[in-house]
Amino acid sequence: MAKKVVSKKTVKAKPTKKEGPKNTLKEYSFFQDVYDVVRQIPKGKVTSYGAIAAYLGTKLSARMVGWAMNAAGSAKPKVPAQRVVNRNGILSGKHHFATPTLMEELLKKDGVTVKNDTVVDFKKRFWDPLIELSL
């Protein structure tokens, strides 16, 4: 909450509509942590929702990583969401892109081959943040 100083007294001012309520604890954003990991996936590589969750210390939260990826379109800076697939290399999040083929098209631009909505050579293309970001 904003504060005003009035005759050497500190009083709490009403929050403006733009300001909203303030959290006194350090603000934590799981979604932002997910985006920070995804932004580090190199072109030509993919990872899974579960691998990101495991790296963040919440290996049972793969679904929550999926929710974060669903909201990634509005994140700044951009998040290469096409590089996150399910544990079998399937483009399970493709329906969250602007068109049904956009995820595959973006992966092709990255140099990743996709056949029948599945990453070809998934094991070779897999980027594990637990290994790559722990170096």
N, C-alpha and C positions, 0 to 999 in steps of 0.2 A: 504494500500500500504506500502511496506517496505521502510524504510528510511536509507540512508547512511550518515555518518558524514564525510565530506571532509573539511579539514582545518578549523575546527570550524564552518562550515556552514552546515546546515541541508538541504539536497536536497532529493527530491523524486526519488526513484529508480523505474525502470520499474518492474512490477510484473512478477514473473517467471510463467511458464505455470502451475506448481504445485500450486502456491500460489493463482492465480486468483484475482479478484477484492475483496476488503474488504468493508464491510458495516460499516459505522461509527456509526449507531444506534445500540442499543442492538438487537442482532439477536433473533427473535422469531420464533418458529416452532410449528405451530398448530399440525402437525403430532406427534412431540415429546410429546406434552401435552397429546394427545390421547393415545400414547403408555404408558406413565406414569400411566394413569388411568387403562388401560387394564392390566398392570402388577400387579395391586393390587386386581384384581378379584380372589377370593379364588377358589381352586379346588372344583368342585361340584356345582359351581354357574355360571350363565350367566347374561349378561346384553344386552342392546340394543344400537344401534347406536344413537338413540334419547336421551337415558338416559345419554350417555357420552356427547353428544352435550349440553344438558341442564346443566350438571355439569360444563362444561367449559364456561357457560354463553352465548352460541350461540345455543339455542334450535332449531333454524331453519336450523342448519347446519348438520343434520344427514347424509345427502349425502356426505358431506365432510369427516365426520368420516369414512364412507364407503371407500372413496378414500384412506384415511390413512391406513385402515385395508388392503386394496388391496396391499399397498406397504410395509406392516409390515414384510414380509418375509426376507427382507435384514436388518432389524433393529437389533442393538446390544445394550444391551442384548436382548435375545429373547422375543418376544411378544406372549402371548397365544391367538392368534387371533381366535381360535375356540370358545372362550367363548363369542364372540360378535355375536348376532343374530338379526333378525328384531323384531319389536314391538309385533309380534304375536308368537315369539319363533321359527320361521322358519329359517332354515340354508340357508339364501339367499346368503351368501358369499361363499358357498361351491365350486363354480366353479373357485374360485381364488386359491384353494389349488392344490398341485401337482397332486392329483388324485381326482376323483369325490366323493370318500368315505372317504378321509383322515380327513375332518373336523369331521365327525361323529365318526370315529375311535378315534380321539384325545379326543372328548367329553366323549366317553365310558371309556377311560383311566382315565379321571377326575371323573368318577362316575356318569355321566349324561346319562340318557336313552333318546334315540331318536327313534321316530317311524314316518315313512313317512316324513322324513326330518324336523320333528318338535320336539322340546324339550318336553318330557313328564313332566307334573307337572311344566310347565313354571312359573306360579305365585309363586310356592314354591321355585323354583330355582333362581328366579330373584334377582339380586344384584343391588341395586340402589345406585350409587355413591353419589347422593345428600344426602342420609341418612347416608350411611356407612362412607364416607370420611369427613363428617361434624361433626362427634362426637369428 
